[in-house]
Amino acid sequence: MRELRTEIQISASIDKVWQVLTDFDHWKDWNPTVKQVQGSASLGAKLNITMLGEDCKEMSYQSLVLEVSPPNVFRWRATMMAGFLFTNDRVFELKEKNGVTELIHKEEYSGLMVPLSWKKLNQLALPMLEKMNKALKDKLEASS
């Protein structure tokens, strides 16, 4: 398994961050990397996600919600091609410290195709995670 990891401090309560993070109907209103998310933040739910790439090309995929532990952990998994070839878990971990929420936002990759695409994943996916983190922070801190 390989991992891309980002972190950001958000001046908002953990409950408020969780609320915005799991309100998929409104992701398109603040998240510059997502056009649409359909589904719910419930264990076993399927999410239909349409991402916006740097070149404004859309990429749609379906994910399965693997873990929901409010207000601390949310994880979904996308399998592209076949699981043994490429699997991607998106993980959000929230920790509250003195009224500030730390978001650890990561992607975990496994499968035979990962080593072949690792350089490109670092170039494309990592900036998208950071862009989403900043947009989430801006949304929550503007509404405080």
Sequence and secondary structure as in RCSB ss.txt:
>XXXX:A:sequence
MRELRTEIQISASIDKVWQVLTDFDHWKDWNPTVKQVQGSASLGAKLNITMLGEDCKEMSYQSLVLEVSPPNVFR
WRATMMAGFLFTNDRVFELKEKNGVTELIHKEEYSGLMVPLSWKKLNQLALPMLEKMNKALKDKLEASS
>XXXX:A:secstr
 EEEEEEEEESS HHHHHHHHT GGGHHHH TTEEEEES SSTT EEEEEEE TTS EEEEEEEEEEEETTTEEE
EEEE S TTT EEEEEEEEEEETTEEEEEEEEEEESTTHHHHHHHHHHHHHHHHHHHHHHHHHHHHHT 
